[in-house]
Amino acid sequence: MIAVISHAWTSDADSAADGYVSGIERFGEFHERQPGFRGRVLVRSQSDDTHFTNIRFFDDVSAYEAMIHVPGYADHINGLAEHLRPHEGAPGKDYADVVVHEWPDDPSGAAS
């Protein structure tokens, strides 16, 4: 399993951040229909509340790369981009091998 890691900075910590999170939530249905998709996590920095790290899990890089060519993917990305600002020196997308994978039943801690 691999992780696809990317960073985003919203144009503000309020409405733009809320819009970005909502867009990511809506994007979930698209992800769930893709072969090889295993899950995802969006985390928000405690030191910069405009900084988000998006981590998506796939069987392999080819499964992720196939997804980005599916019709509708670019529409979701363009919708998310409306909430973002450029960030000087931002790292690009990174692929990483998952070497330990341990999750409780519900990693969010939310009650079922």
N, C-alpha and C positions, 0 to 999 in steps of 0.2 A: 504494500500500500504506500502511496505517496501523498504528500501534502503540497498544495499550491498556496503559497503565502504572498499576499500583497498588502500594501499600505495605502491608506487614503486619508486625506485631510479635508474636512468639510469647511465651507466658507464661514460658518459660525458654529457656536456650541448649542444653539437653540433650534430654530426652525430648519436650518440646513441639515443639522445632525439628525433631527427627528425624521426629516424627509429621506435622508440616506438610509437610516435604519429601517424605515417602512419599505423602501425600495428593495433592500436586501431581503426582508421578510417575504415580499411578493416574489422575488427571484427564486425562492426556495422551491416552489412548485415546479419551476422549469428544471432546476437541478435534479429533483427527485425522479423525473422522467428519463434521465440520461443513463445509458448503460455505463457501469463502472463507478458511478457516484456512490460514496460511502457515508458522507455527512459533511457538516461544516460548522464552523464556530466564527462568530464575529466578536472581537474584543475591543474595548475602548480604553484608551490610556487614562490613568488616574492623574498623570502629571500634565497632560494636554488633552482636554476633552473634545478637541476637534480631530484627534488622531485615532483612527481605527485600523485594526489589523484583521484581515479576512483570511481565514484558513479553511481551505476546502480539501476534502479527502477523496481520493480516487484509487481504483485498482492500480493504475499506472498512468504515465504521462500521456500515452496515446488516447486514453479514455477522456482525459481533460481536453486535449487538443481536438478531438472529434467534437466535443460539446461546443467549442467556441465557433464552429462552422455551422451549427444547427440554426435554421431560420428562427428568428426571434431573439437570439442571444445578443446581437448588436443593439437591438431596441432596448433591452434591459440595461445594458452598459451605458448607452447614451442617456437614459433616464437617470441613472445613478450619477453620472458626470455633472448633471445640472446642479448638484449639491456640493460639488468639490471645488477646491482651489489648488492651483499649482503649489508644489512644495519643493523648494530648492534642495537638491541633494537627496531627494527621496529614493530609497532603494527600489529597484525594479521588481517585477514578479520573480519569485524563486520557487524552484521545485526542490523538495526535500524528501528523503526516505524516512518513513515512520519506523523507528527501531524499537520503541516500547509503546504499547497501546493498552492503556488501562482506564476504563471509565466506570463510574457507578451507573446504576440503571438510568438515572436522569442527571447528567452532569450539571444542569442548571440549578439543581436543588429545588426546583418547583414541585409543588404537590401535584400529584396526578388527579 
